[in-house]
Amino acid sequence: MADLRWRLCLVVAFSVVVSRPSTATRAGLPESGWWQAKESKKLQSAARKQISAGDYAAAERTFAEGFRQANAHHYVVAAERYLSGVAGARLARRDYQGALKAYQESKRAAESAQDWLNLGAIDFNLSGLYEEVWDLDSAFQAVQEGLLAANRTPDAYYEPELLLQIARLSAERSGEGAGGKVAADPVEALLGAIDAARRRDQVSLEANGWGLLGVRRLQTGDLSAAEQAYSRAFYLRRLFFPRDLGFSYLDLGTLRLRQADVSAAGPNRDRLLNQAEHFTELAEEQDSRGAASLNAFLLRQQEGRIRLARGDSGGALERLGEAVDLAGQWRRGLPMAFTPIGGATAEIEERVFSEFIETAADYGIKTNNSKWIAESFLAEQLTKAANLGGGRALATGLRKRLPERFWPTLAQLRSEEERLEASGISDNPLCDRLRLELTSMEAEANFGLNFENSENFRSAESLTQYRRGLSDSEVLLSFHLGTQQSFLWAATRNSLSVYRLPPRDRIRSIVRSFREAIESGNEPAHRGTETEAVDRRAEELYAVLFGELNPQETAKRDWLVSPADALLELPFAALVPRKEGGRPLYLAELHSLKIESGARPSDSAPRRPSGSDGSLVAVGDPIYNLADPRSSGPTGLWRGFRSWFGTTTAQPSIQLNRLPGSGREAASVAHLWSRSTLLEGADATKERFEQTLKAAQPGTIHLATHVLALRADSNQEFLAFGLGAQRGPELMGTSEVAMLNVPGALVVMTGCESAGGDLRSGVGLENLARAWMLAGARAVVATQWPVRDTGGEFLARFYENLRSDAPAAALQKAQIAAIRSGTRSSAPAEWAAYQVFGGGVE
């Protein structure tokens, strides 16, 4: 949880500025005397008192005055250290954007002045900031850079804090596939950091270490060991640092609640819940006095959990609802960069919103209470919309504000990623550093830009607006998958219902089993042999997901489906509601289907006419490898010949298989438009594509290309264009797609799994379909698995339908024609991979 990331930050945030004079500036510099002069020492003393009192706003003003005076005297090191103090004060107030901007400016000055002492402290605090917003990769890279800077100066008295930060990040990232960068045993790393703090007599740091070790023990279910660690932290704080007792109280409250959860009903469980409540109240009291810097939404959430454990569902919902409101406010202050937005949105959904949503929906069903049904639905929609809304604001800002150095840095990262992929290596420190630089530039470019205002979802007006955004023919079907139970909401213009579904693990299992069975239809050895089994699974899955819908809901012609988790992998069109005349009647035959991104329907949003209006840009059959006869580079045989004589050039980057049918597909699509640009072969490059988009502003973009995911532990996907300067395919990642400007365009991607991405609904940004919507697309058609390279017959039918129909209806008609063709194309594997994704204005 966020507060655990907070404990070390404030230790170092101000240490260089208010430390003993001998470490303030390097000896011999003119400013070293000024630093110890009366006026400067007065500022440092005032800041020290303000920090001790928890008055960080006053401390920021004091540091700002020091920064002004140091600048007036042209004292560079003193100025950048006072600026670091400004950043620390902002960080203490959780002004993440302001802190990041000040730290970045101070870091550049420290690097220029070779002020390694302050540079290490800045990197440490940047690590804490990134970790606070759940960008663990950036946090890990920043603290590693801090350690490198600290190793260049003998005065880095905060080195134990750096080591503890590395140990904590190792514990948090231990299950995330960090490519060998994480300590093999996070517990041993934490114990080592605790021992280092003890040997240096840094008692506050030792207490923090024990608290973090307790968190790790609690995460692994070792409640006894967690209590021992928490108790050590508590006693150290009580004796030496009572100001930090709020952290211990919150920890002990969490522990008692967990102990109550595993305890049988009776006096012992009641005693544990009473203690959990008491410790949580003490933590809140400590925080209200400014003696701790606890996160308000975590306190409210813990109070809600205690009430829920007591059986007080109504009281629990009030507290959990307050936690959601506070979490929404917290999220609006995040640094506006793609990675923090994605990570924080996912974590907030998982840690705060999900608990409220599941509790409210369950209580609403049990009591038939329309208020809690509505609030659970609106909270679910808010979590899905938050990432899209923030991402749109971010992408719009970045198009205007990115510094020039962003693009060569991005090009360097892409080149290095391609080189590593060709070598079979997942990652390296250079990639980590470049990603951190890009995240910093994104956030700095959008300083002052916030998430779109999160409306008070707990109001009746919010539900009314959602309903008005739906036409009479539409039903919005929104899913939430939970560990104990899942839910489906059905919203129409005049009604809202909620239904209970099986737990997440069961739905994951049946969805993936069904999808595997569908995809096997692409393989000649399996074709036709498992048709009945697939149809039976399709019927069963439909009954699980939609079997409880009432007739008024199932009668709606147009279904807007808002999936979650494994349901993002589900080809909804291939589900079977019933059989008719002895054959399966597929969902695609009964309803048009659009996968909703989470954008909120609006009664004031204009509906854009459909059809092939405007121009088309189509990309197909790029040159993907040097063996392609169209390539100007050496063939594979010639490369081997040159290698034999020792004259080979650098190892080429990724080499992909050619997609010859994609050229025919793109050409056939281009013929349907009066104004079209066809990029194929040597013209199908990233640069040509970007230039064409800027010049033409096309109404439709058709991409018949490979889609890649270079890192197994990454959510980033890439469109692959033709060979570039590195003699490998040029890649365009999701963040680059989001920064394009394609207002109102329809985007069609027929590459491998172009609708794929991270299964956490909050991180839809890392999904190419979502990225195109951030770029302004009104709708995206994408495939969930590799489709047969047919030359474009299915898509030609879709585009013909598009002349008179919206994308979802046009796709439905193309799917119905394939189903009823009586040919190989009637198998779900041939047509069910295509889905329409919405989120823009249509």
C-alpha positions in Angstrom: 0.0 0.0 0.0 1.1 3.6 -0.7 1.9 4.5 2.9 4.6 1.8 3.1 6.3 3.5 0.2 6.2 6.8 2.1 8.3 6.0 5.1 11.8 6.4 3.7 11.0 9.3 1.3 10.7 12.0 4.0 13.9 10.8 5.7 16.0 11.8 2.7 13.8 14.4 1.1 15.2 17.3 3.2 18.4 15.8 4.5 20.9 17.5 2.3 19.3 20.9 2.7 19.0 20.8 6.5 22.0 18.6 7.2 25.0 19.6 9.2 26.9 22.5 7.5 30.0 20.4 6.7 28.1 18.4 4.2 26.0 21.2 2.7 28.4 22.3 0.0 31.7 21.2 -1.3 34.7 22.9 0.4 36.4 25.5 -1.7 33.3 26.7 -3.5 32.4 30.4 -2.9 28.9 29.5 -1.8 30.2 27.3 1.1 30.8 30.4 3.2 27.4 31.8 2.2 25.7 28.5 3.1 27.0 28.9 6.7 26.3 32.7 6.8 23.6 34.0 9.2 20.9 34.6 6.6 21.2 31.1 5.0 21.5 29.3 8.4 18.3 31.2 9.5 16.4 29.8 6.5 17.7 26.2 7.2 16.7 26.5 10.8 13.2 27.7 9.9 12.8 24.9 7.4 14.0 22.3 10.0 11.3 23.5 12.5 8.6 23.6 9.9 9.4 20.1 8.7 9.4 18.9 12.3 6.0 20.4 12.8 4.7 18.9 9.6 4.0 22.3 8.0 5.3 21.4 4.6 3.6 24.3 2.8 5.6 26.7 5.0 8.8 24.7 4.4 8.2 25.0 0.7 8.0 28.8 0.9 11.2 28.8 3.0 13.1 26.6 0.6 11.8 28.8 -2.3 13.2 31.9 -0.6 16.6 30.1 -0.2 16.5 29.2 -3.9 15.8 32.8 -4.8 18.6 34.2 -2.7 21.1 31.5 -3.9 20.2 32.4 -7.5 20.7 36.1 -6.8 24.2 35.3 -5.6 24.8 32.9 -8.5 25.5 30.1 -6.1 24.7 27.1 -8.3 25.0 24.2 -5.8 23.2 26.0 -3.0 20.4 26.9 -5.5 19.9 23.3 -6.7 19.9 22.1 -3.1 17.3 24.6 -2.0 15.3 23.6 -5.1 15.6 20.0 -4.0 14.1 21.1 -0.7 11.2 22.7 -2.6 10.6 19.3 -4.3 10.8 17.5 -1.0 8.1 19.7 0.5 5.9 19.1 -2.5 6.5 15.4 -2.2 5.5 15.5 1.5 2.2 17.1 0.5 1.8 14.5 -2.3 2.0 17.1 -5.0 3.5 14.6 -7.3 3.6 16.7 -10.4 5.1 19.7 -8.7 7.7 17.5 -6.9 8.7 15.8 -10.1 9.1 19.1 -12.0 11.3 20.5 -9.2 13.3 17.3 -8.8 14.0 17.1 -12.5 15.2 20.7 -12.6 17.4 20.2 -9.5 18.7 16.9 -10.9 19.9 18.6 -14.1 21.6 21.3 -12.0 23.2 18.7 -9.7 24.5 16.7 -12.7 26.0 19.9 -14.3 27.7 20.8 -11.0 28.8 17.2 -10.3 27.1 17.5 -6.9 27.0 13.7 -6.3 25.8 14.0 -2.8 22.6 15.9 -3.7 22.2 13.9 -6.9 22.0 10.6 -5.0 19.4 12.1 -2.7 17.3 13.4 -5.6 17.4 10.0 -7.3 16.3 8.4 -4.1 13.4 10.7 -3.7 12.4 10.2 -7.4 12.4 6.5 -6.7 10.0 7.1 -3.8 7.8 9.3 -6.0 7.6 6.7 -8.8 6.9 3.9 -6.3 4.2 5.9 -4.7 2.3 6.0 -8.0 3.1 2.3 -8.7 5.6 2.8 -11.5 8.0 0.2 -10.0 10.3 -0.1 -13.0 11.1 3.6 -12.9 11.4 3.5 -9.1 13.9 0.7 -9.4 16.0 2.4 -12.1 16.0 5.7 -10.1 17.3 4.2 -6.9 20.0 2.3 -8.8 21.1 5.6 -10.3 21.0 7.1 -6.8 23.3 4.4 -5.5 25.8 5.1 -8.3 25.8 8.8 -7.4 26.2 8.0 -3.7 29.2 5.8 -4.5 31.0 8.8 -5.9 31.0 10.8 -2.7 32.3 9.9 0.8 29.5 12.0 2.4 26.5 9.9 1.3 25.2 9.2 4.8 21.8 8.1 3.3 23.3 5.0 1.7 21.4 2.7 4.1 18.2 4.3 3.0 19.1 3.5 -0.6 19.9 -0.1 0.3 16.5 -0.4 2.1 14.7 1.1 -0.9 16.3 -1.4 -3.2 15.4 -4.2 -0.8 11.8 -3.0 -0.6 11.5 -2.7 -4.4 13.0 -6.2 -4.7 10.2 -7.5 -2.4 7.5 -5.7 -4.3 8.7 -6.7 -7.7 9.7 -10.3 -6.8 6.7 -11.7 -8.7 6.8 -9.5 -11.7 9.5 -11.0 -13.9 12.0 -8.3 -13.5 14.6 -10.0 -15.7 17.1 -10.9 -12.9 17.2 -7.4 -11.5 15.4 -8.4 -8.3 17.1 -9.9 -5.3 16.7 -13.6 -5.1 15.4 -13.4 -1.5 13.7 -10.1 -0.7 13.5 -11.0 3.0 17.3 -11.4 3.2 17.7 -8.1 1.4 15.4 -6.4 4.0 17.3 -8.0 6.9 20.6 -6.9 5.4 19.3 -3.3 5.2 18.0 -3.4 8.8 21.4 -4.7 10.0 23.2 -1.9 8.1 20.9 0.7 9.8 21.5 -0.8 13.2 25.3 -0.8 12.8 25.1 2.9 11.8 22.8 3.7 14.8 20.0 4.9 12.4 17.2 3.9 14.6 14.4 5.5 12.6 15.6 3.7 9.5 15.8 0.4 11.4 12.2 0.8 12.5 11.1 1.5 8.9 13.0 -1.7 7.9 11.1 -3.8 10.5 7.8 -2.3 9.4 8.5 -3.2 5.8 9.6 -6.7 6.7 6.3 -7.0 8.5 4.5 -6.1 5.4 6.4 -8.7 3.4 5.6 -11.4 6.1 1.9 -10.4 6.0 1.9 -10.6 2.2 3.2 -14.2 2.4 0.7 -15.2 5.1 3.1 -15.6 8.0 1.1 -13.7 10.5 3.3 -14.7 13.5 6.5 -13.4 11.8 4.6 -10.2 10.7 3.6 -9.5 14.3 7.2 -9.9 15.5 8.5 -7.5 12.9 5.7 -5.0 13.5 6.3 -5.1 17.2 10.0 -4.3 16.8 9.1 -1.3 14.7 6.5 -0.2 17.2 8.9 -0.3 20.2 11.7 1.5 18.4 9.3 4.3 17.3 7.7 4.6 20.7 11.1 5.0 22.4 12.8 7.2 19.9 10.5 8.5 17.2 6.9 8.8 18.5 6.1 11.0 15.5 6.2 7.9 13.3 3.8 5.8 15.5 0.9 6.4 13.1 2.6 4.0 10.6 2.8 1.3 13.3 -0.8 1.8 14.4 -2.0 1.4 10.8 0.2 -1.7 10.4 -1.1 -3.3 13.7 -4.7 -2.5 12.7 -4.1 -4.3 9.4 -2.6 -7.3 11.1 -5.4 -7.6 13.7 -8.0 -7.5 10.9 -6.1 -10.2 9.0 -6.0 -12.3 12.1 -9.7 -11.8 12.6 -10.3 -12.9 9.1 -8.7 -16.3 9.8 -10.2 -16.7 13.2 -13.4 -18.6 13.9 -16.5 -16.6 15.1 -16.5 -16.0 18.8 -14.9 -13.8 21.6 -11.4 -14.1 20.2 -12.5 -12.7 16.8 -14.5 -9.9 18.4 -11.4 -9.0 20.5 -9.2 -8.9 17.4 -11.7 -6.7 15.5 -11.9 -4.4 18.5 -8.1 -4.1 18.5 -8.1 -3.5 14.8 -10.5 -0.7 15.2 -8.6 0.8 18.1 -5.3 0.8 16.3 -6.9 2.3 13.2 -8.4 5.1 15.3 -5.0 5.8 16.9 -3.5 6.0 13.4 -6.1 8.5 12.3 -5.6 10.5 15.4 -1.9 10.6 14.8 -2.4 11.7 11.3 -4.9 14.4 12.2 -2.3 16.0 14.4 0.2 16.1 11.6 2.4 13.6 13.4 2.3 11.2 10.4 1.7 11.4 6.7 -0.8 8.6 6.2 -3.0 8.2 3.1 -6.5 9.2 3.9 -8.2 6.7 1.5 -6.3 3.8 3.1 -7.5 4.8 6.5 -11.1 5.0 5.3 -10.8 1.7 3.5 -9.5 0.0 6.6 -12.4 1.4 8.7 -14.8 0.0 6.0 -13.2 -3.4 6.1 -13.5 -3.6 9.9 -17.2 -2.6 9.7 -17.7 -5.2 7.0 -16.1 -7.9 9.2 -18.6 -6.9 11.9 -21.5 -7.5 9.6 -22.3 -3.8 9.3 -22.6 -3.6 5.5 -24.3 -0.2 5.4 -21.6 1.4 7.6 -18.9 -0.4 5.6 -20.2 1.0 2.3 -20.2 4.5 3.6 -16.5 4.2 4.6 -15.5 2.4 1.4 -17.3 5.0 -0.6 -15.4 7.7 1.1 -12.2 5.8 0.3 -13.1 5.7 -3.4 -13.9 9.5 -3.4 -10.5 10.2 -1.8 -8.7 7.8 -4.1 -10.2 9.7 -7.1 -8.9 13.0 -5.7 -5.5 11.5 -5.1 -5.3 10.1 -8.7 -6.0 13.5 -10.2 -2.6 14.7 -8.8 -0.5 12.0 -10.6 2.3 12.9 -12.9 0.8 12.9 -16.4 2.9 10.2 -18.0 1.8 7.0 -19.6 3.4 4.6 -17.1 2.3 6.2 -13.9 -1.3 6.6 -15.2 -1.5 3.0 -16.2 0.1 1.5 -13.1 -1.8 3.8 -10.6 -5.1 3.2 -12.3 -4.7 -0.5 -12.1 -3.6 -0.5 -8.5 -6.3 1.9 -7.3 -8.9 -0.3 -9.0 -7.5 -3.4 -7.4 -6.9 -2.0 -3.9 -9.7 0.4 -3.4 -12.5 0.5 -6.1 -12.9 -3.3 -6.3 -13.7 -3.7 -2.7 -16.4 -1.0 -2.8 -17.8 -2.3 -6.1 -18.2 -5.9 -4.9 -19.5 -4.9 -1.5 -22.1 -2.5 -2.9 -23.2 -4.8 -5.7 -23.6 -7.7 -3.2 -25.5 -5.6 -0.7 -27.7 -4.2 -3.5 -28.7 -7.7 -4.7 -29.3 -9.0 -1.2 -31.5 -6.0 -0.2 -32.8 -5.1 -3.6 -31.5 -1.6 -2.9 -31.3 0.4 -6.1 -29.0 3.0 -4.6 -26.2 0.6 -4.0 -26.7 -1.1 -7.4 -26.4 2.2 -9.1 -23.3 3.2 -7.1 -21.6 -0.1 -7.8 -22.3 0.3 -11.5 -21.1 3.9 -11.6 -17.9 3.1 -9.6 -17.1 0.2 -12.1 -17.6 2.5 -15.0 -15.5 5.2 -13.4 -12.5 2.8 -13.0 -12.7 1.8 -16.7 -13.1 5.4 -17.9 -10.3 6.9 -15.7 -7.4 5.6 -17.7 -9.0 6.6 -21.0 -9.9 10.1 -19.9 -6.5 10.7 -18.3 -4.7 9.2 -21.3 -6.6 11.4 -23.8 -5.6 14.5 -21.8 -2.0 13.3 -21.7 -1.8 12.4 -25.4 -3.3 15.8 -26.4 -0.8 17.6 -24.2 2.2 15.6 -25.4 1.5 16.4 -29.0 2.1 20.0 -28.2 4.7 20.0 -25.5 7.2 17.3 -25.8 10.8 18.5 -26.0 12.8 17.8 -29.1 15.1 15.4 -27.2 12.2 13.0 -26.6 12.2 11.7 -30.2 15.9 10.7 -30.5 15.6 9.1 -27.0 12.6 7.1 -28.1 14.4 6.1 -31.3 17.3 4.9 -29.3 15.1 2.9 -27.0 13.3 1.2 -30.0 16.6 0.4 -31.6 17.9 -1.1 -28.4 14.7 -3.1 -27.9 14.9 -4.5 -31.5 18.6 -5.4 -31.0 17.8 -7.3 -27.8 14.8 -9.1 -29.3 17.0 -10.3 -32.2 19.6 -11.5 -29.6 17.0 -13.2 -27.4 17.6 -10.9 -24.5 14.5 -9.4 -22.7 16.1 -6.2 -21.2 19.2 -4.4 -20.1 20.1 -1.3 -17.9 20.2 1.0 -21.0 16.6 0.2 -21.8 15.6 0.9 -18.2 17.4 4.2 -18.2 15.9 5.3 -21.5 12.4 4.4 -20.3 12.9 6.4 -17.2 14.1 9.4 -19.2 11.0 9.2 -21.5 8.6 9.0 -18.5 10.3 12.0 -16.9 10.0 14.0 -20.2 6.3 13.0 -20.6 5.5 14.1 -17.0 7.5 17.3 -17.3 5.9 18.3 -20.6 2.4 17.9 -19.1 3.1 19.7 -15.8 -0.1 21.2 -14.5 -2.3 18.9 -16.5 -4.6 16.6 -14.5 -7.0 13.8 -15.1 -10.4 14.8 -16.3 -12.5 15.7 -13.3 -14.0 12.6 -11.8 -17.6 13.4 -11.2 -19.3 12.4 -8.0 -20.4 9.0 -9.2 -22.5 8.7 -6.0 -25.2 11.1 -7.4 -28.4 10.2 -9.2 -27.5 12.6 -12.0 -24.5 10.5 -13.0 -26.8 7.5 -13.6 -29.3 9.6 -15.6 -26.5 10.9 -17.8 -25.3 7.3 -18.5 -28.8 6.3 -19.5 -29.3 9.3 -21.7 -26.2 8.3 -23.6 -27.8 5.0 -24.6 -30.2 4.8 -27.5 -33.4 2.8 -27.3 -31.8 -0.1 -29.2 -28.8 -0.4 -26.9 -27.9 -2.2 -23.7 -24.6 -1.7 -21.9 -23.3 -4.9 -20.3 -20.5 -4.2 -17.9 -18.5 -6.9 -16.1 -16.5 -6.9 -12.9 -14.6 -10.1 -11.9 -13.8 -10.6 -8.3 -12.0 -13.3 -6.2 -15.1 -14.5 -4.4 -17.8 -13.4 -6.8 -18.2 -11.5 -10.0 -21.0 -9.2 -11.3 -22.7 -8.2 -14.5 -24.6 -4.9 -14.8 -27.2 -4.4 -17.6 -28.0 -0.7 -18.3 -30.6 0.5 -20.8 -32.1 3.9 -21.3 -34.8 3.1 -18.8 -33.4 0.5 -16.4 -30.4 -0.8 -14.5 -30.0 -4.4 -13.2 -27.1 -6.3 -11.6 -26.5 -10.1 -11.7 -24.1 -12.3 -9.7 -21.6 -14.4 -11.6 -19.0 -17.0 -10.6 -15.6 -16.1 -9.2 -12.8 -14.7 -11.4 -10.8 -18.0 -11.5 -13.7 -20.0 -12.8 -14.5 -17.5 -15.5 -10.9 -17.3 -16.5 -10.7 -21.1 -16.8 -13.8 -21.5 -19.0 -13.0 -18.5 -21.2 -9.5 -19.6 -22.0 -10.7 -23.2 -22.6 -13.3 -21.9 -25.0 -10.9 -19.6 -26.8 -8.4 -22.4 -27.3 -11.1 -24.6 -28.7 -12.2 -21.8 -31.1 -8.6 -21.1 -32.3 -7.9 -24.8 -32.9 -10.4 -24.5 -35.8 -7.6 -22.7 -37.7 -5.6 -26.0 -37.7 -6.5 -28.5 -40.5 -5.9 -31.4 -38.2 -8.6 -30.2 -35.8 -11.0 -28.6 -38.3 -14.5 -30.1 -38.0 -13.5 -32.7 -35.4 -14.5 -30.7 -32.3 -17.3 -28.6 -33.7 -20.0 -30.0 -31.4 -17.8 -29.7 -28.3 -17.1 -26.1 -29.2 -20.7 -25.3 -29.7 -21.6 -26.9 -26.4 -19.0 -24.8 -24.6 -20.3 -21.7 -26.4 -23.8 -22.5 -25.0 -22.5 -23.1 -21.5 -20.5 -19.9 -21.4 -23.4 -17.8 -22.7 -25.6 -19.3 -19.9 -22.9 -18.4 -17.3 -22.4 -14.8 -18.5 -25.8 -13.8 -19.8 -28.2 -16.5 -18.8 -29.8 -14.3 -16.1 -30.6 -11.3 -18.3 -34.3 -10.4 -18.5 -36.1 -10.5 -21.8 -36.2 -6.7 -22.1 -32.4 -6.6 -21.9 -31.7 -9.5 -24.3 -34.2 -8.0 -26.8 -32.0 -5.0 -27.4 -30.5 -5.1 -30.9 -27.2 -3.4 -30.1 -25.0 -4.8 -27.3 -22.2 -2.6 -25.8 -20.0 -4.9 -23.9 -17.6 -3.6 -21.2 -15.4 -6.6 -20.3 -12.9 -7.1 -17.6 -9.9 -9.4 -16.9 -10.0 -12.6 -18.9 -13.2 -11.5 -20.7 -11.0 -9.2 -22.7 -9.8 -12.4 -24.4 -13.3 -13.7 -25.1 -14.7 -13.7 -28.7 -18.2 -12.7 -27.7 -19.6 -13.1 -31.2 -19.0 -16.9 -31.1 -21.2 -17.5 -28.0 -24.4 -19.5 -28.6 -27.6 -18.3 -26.9 -29.6 -21.2 -28.4 -29.9 -23.6 -31.2 -32.3 -23.2 -34.1 -33.1 -25.9 -36.7 -30.5 -28.1 -35.1 -27.6 -25.7 -35.7 -26.1 -23.1 -33.3 -27.4 -19.6 -33.4 -24.4 -17.4 -32.7 -24.6 -14.2 -30.7 -23.3 -12.3 -33.8 -26.5 -13.3 -35.6 -28.7 -11.7 -33.0 -26.9 -8.6 -32.0 -24.3 -6.1 -33.1 -21.5 -6.1 -30.6 -19.1 -3.3 -29.7 -16.5 -3.6 -27.0 -16.7 -0.5 -24.9 -13.5 1.1 -23.7 -15.0 2.7 -20.6 -15.8 6.0 -22.2 -18.9 7.5 -20.6 -22.0 7.7 -22.9 -23.2 11.3 -23.2 -26.6 12.5 -24.3 -24.9 15.6 -25.8 -22.3 13.6 -27.8 -23.0 13.9 -31.6 -23.2 10.6 -33.5 -20.8 10.7 -36.5 -22.3 9.3 -39.7 -20.8 6.0 -40.8 -19.6 5.0 -44.2 -16.4 5.3 -46.3 -16.4 9.1 -46.2 -13.1 10.8 -46.3 -9.9 9.2 -47.5 -8.2 5.9 -46.7 -4.6 5.0 -45.8 -3.8 1.3 -46.2 -0.6 -0.5 -45.2 0.2 -4.0 -46.2 2.9 -6.4 -47.1 5.9 -4.5 -45.7 9.4 -5.7 -46.4 10.1 -7.4 -43.1 13.4 -9.2 -43.7 16.6 -9.0 -45.7 15.9 -12.2 -47.5 12.9 -10.6 -49.2 13.8 -10.2 -52.9 12.3 -6.7 -52.8 14.9 -5.7 -50.1 17.9 -3.7 -51.2 20.0 -5.4 -48.5 22.0 -8.6 -48.9 20.2 -12.0 -49.0 20.7 -14.6 -46.3 23.1 -16.5 -48.6 25.1 -13.3 -49.3 25.3 -12.5 -45.6 26.7 -16.0 -44.9 29.2 -15.5 -47.6 30.4 -12.2 -46.2 30.5 -13.7 -42.7 32.8 -16.5 -44.0 35.3 -13.9 -45.2 35.0 -11.8 -42.1 33.3 -8.8 -43.8 29.8 -9.1 -42.3 28.2 -5.9 -41.1 26.5 -5.5 -37.7 23.9 -8.2 -36.8 20.6 -7.1 -38.3 17.6 -6.5 -36.0 14.4 -8.6 -35.9 13.6 -10.5 -39.0 9.9 -11.3 -39.5 8.0 -13.5 -42.0 6.5 -11.8 -45.0 2.7 -11.4 -45.2 2.1 -11.6 -49.0 -1.7 -11.8 -48.6 -1.8 -8.6 -46.7 -0.7 -6.7 -49.8 -3.7 -8.1 -51.8 -5.9 -7.3 -48.8 -4.7 -3.7 -48.6 -5.0 -3.2 -52.3 -8.5 -4.6 -52.5 -9.6 -2.3 -49.6 -7.9 0.8 -51.3 -10.0 0.2 -54.4 -13.2 0.8 -52.5 -12.3 4.5 -51.8 -12.2 7.3 -54.3 -9.3 8.8 -52.4 -6.8 6.4 -51.0 -3.1 6.0 -50.3 -1.6 2.5 -50.4 1.7 1.9 -48.6 3.2 -1.5 -49.4 6.6 -3.0 -50.0 9.4 -0.5 -49.6 6.8 2.3 -49.0 5.3 0.6 -45.9 7.6 2.3 -43.5 6.9 4.0 -40.2 8.1 7.4 -41.6 5.9 7.3 -44.7 2.9 6.2 -42.6 3.3 9.1 -40.2 3.8 11.6 -43.0 0.7 10.4 -44.8 -1.4 10.7 -41.6 -0.3 14.3 -41.2 -1.0 15.2 -44.8 -4.2 13.4 -45.4 -6.1 13.2 -42.1 -7.8 10.0 -43.3 -11.2 8.9 -42.3 -10.1 5.3 -42.4 -6.8 3.6 -41.6 -6.2 0.0 -42.5 -3.2 -1.8 -41.1 -2.4 -5.4 -42.3 0.9 -5.8 -40.4 2.6 -7.8 -37.8 1.9 -6.9 -34.1 4.6 -7.7 -31.6 5.1 -7.8 -27.8 8.9 -7.7 -27.3 9.0 -8.2 -23.5 7.1 -10.9 -21.7 6.7 -8.7 -18.6 5.6 -5.6 -20.6 2.1 -4.5 -21.5 3.5 -2.6 -24.5 2.6 -3.8 -28.0 4.1 -2.7 -31.3 3.0 -2.3 -34.9 5.7 -3.5 -37.2 6.4 -1.5 -40.3 9.1 -2.2 -43.0 12.8 -2.3 -42.7 14.5 0.8 -41.2 18.0 2.0 -40.8 18.9 -0.9 -38.5 17.9 -3.3 -41.3 15.0 -4.6 -39.1 11.3 -3.7 -39.0 10.5 -0.3 -37.5 8.3 -0.5 -34.5 5.5 1.8 -33.3 4.5 1.2 -29.7 1.2 2.0 -28.0 2.4 5.2 -26.5 3.5 6.5 -29.9 0.2 5.5 -31.4 -1.6 7.4 -28.7 0.4 10.6 -29.6 -0.8 10.5 -33.2 -3.7 12.7 -34.2 -6.5 10.9 -36.1 -9.7 12.6 -35.0 -12.8 10.7 -35.9 -11.0 8.0 -37.9 -12.0 4.3 -38.2 -8.9 2.1 -37.6 -8.8 -1.5 -38.8 -6.0 -3.7 -37.7 -5.7 -7.3 -39.1 -2.4 -8.2 -37.5 -1.7 -11.0 -35.0 -3.8 -10.4 -31.9 -4.0 -6.7 -32.5 -6.7 -6.4 -29.8 -4.4 -8.1 -27.2 -2.8 -6.4 -24.2 -2.7 -6.4 -20.5 -5.7 -8.2 -18.9 -5.9 -5.6 -16.1 -8.8 -3.4 -17.1 -7.2 -0.3 -15.7 -4.1 -0.7 -18.0 -6.0 -0.7 -21.2 -3.6 2.0 -22.4 -1.1 -0.7 -23.2 -3.5 -2.1 -25.7 -3.3 -1.0 -29.3 -7.0 -0.6 -29.8 -7.2 1.7 -26.7 -4.1 3.6 -27.9 -5.8 4.4 -31.2 -8.8 5.8 -29.3 -6.5 8.0 -27.3 -5.3 9.3 -30.7 -8.9 10.3 -31.5 -10.2 7.3 -33.4 -14.0 6.9 -33.2 -13.8 3.1 -33.4 -11.2 0.4 -33.9 -11.7 -3.0 -35.5 -9.0 -5.5 -34.4 -8.4 -9.2 -34.2 -7.9 -11.4 -31.2 -5.8 -14.1 -32.8 -3.9 -14.5 -36.1 -6.5 -14.8 -38.9 -6.0 -16.7 -42.2 -4.2 -14.7 -44.9 -7.2 -14.8 -47.4 -6.5 -11.6 -49.4 -9.3 -9.5 -47.8 -12.6 -11.1 -48.9 -14.1 -10.8 -45.4 -12.9 -7.2 -44.9 -14.1 -6.2 -48.4 -17.6 -7.3 -47.3 -17.2 -5.3 -44.1 -16.2 -2.1 -45.9 -19.1 -2.5 -48.3 -21.5 -2.7 -45.4 -19.8 0.3 -43.9 -21.2 2.5 -46.6 -24.6 2.4 -44.9 -24.0 1.0 -41.4 -22.0 1.9 -38.2 -18.9 -0.2 -37.7 -20.5 -2.7 -35.3 -23.5 -3.3 -37.6 -21.2 -3.6 -40.6 -19.1 -6.2 -38.9 -22.1 -8.1 -37.8 -23.4 -8.3 -41.3 -20.0 -9.6 -42.6 -19.9 -12.2 -39.8 -23.5 -13.4 -40.6 -22.5 -13.7 -44.3 -19.5 -15.8 -43.3 -21.5 -18.0 -40.9 -24.1 -18.8 -43.6 -21.7 -19.2 -46.5 -21.5 -23.0 -46.2 -17.7 -22.8 -46.7 -14.7 -23.0 -44.6 -15.2 -19.4 -43.7 -18.3 -20.4 -41.6 -16.1 -21.7 -38.8 -15.9 -19.3 -35.8 -12.1 -19.3 -36.1 -12.5 -17.5 -39.4 -14.8 -14.6 -38.3 -15.0 -14.4 -34.5 -11.5 -13.0 -34.0 -12.8 -9.6 -35.3 -14.2 -7.2 -32.8 -15.2 -3.5 -32.8 -13.9 -1.4 -30.0 -15.5 1.9 -29.1 -14.7 4.8 -26.9 -14.6 7.7 -29.4 -17.6 9.6 -30.7 -19.4 7.7 -33.4 
